[in-house]
Amino acid sequence: MSKKESWVKELKKITRLFKSIVADRVATQIKQETNMIYKESYLALWIKLTS
């Protein structure tokens, strides 16, 4: 594997990990949010992150 391929592979791994962490935090925020406008916004973000 070339240096570039390993770098790209590592970047994809970090990106998946970052999305997972953010999605977990957004899910927690959705559960705690009482304002429906914010809840819908967080839900839209969560869907984008997990799809």
N, C-alpha and C positions, 0 to 999 in steps of 0.2 A: 504494500500500500504506500502510495506516495505521501509526501508531507502534506500536500494540499488536500488529499482525500481524507487523511486522518484528522486534519483541522476541521473540515466540513462535517465529518461524522461527530466530532466532539461538540461542535457548535449546535448541531441538531439535538444532541443529547441534553445539552444545557438548556436549550429552548423548550424542550418537552418538560424538563424539570421545573423551569420557571413558570410555564403555563399551569402545571399541576399545582404548584404552591399558590399562585394567584387565584386559581379556580376554587381551591379549598377556602381561601380567605373570603372570597366573594360569596361562596355558599353560606359561610357563617354569617356574613353581613345580611344576606337575604333573610335568614332565620330571625335575626334580631331586629331588623328594620320594621318600624311601624308606619312610616309614611309610604303609601302605595306608589306614589310617583317614583320615589327612590328605589323601592323594591322592584318595580318593573324595569328600571334602568340597570340595576344590578343583575336581574335575571337575564336581560338581553346580553350583557357582557359575559355572564357565565355561559350562556349558550354558545357565543362566539368562541370562547376559550375551550370548550369541551367538544365542539364539533369538528 
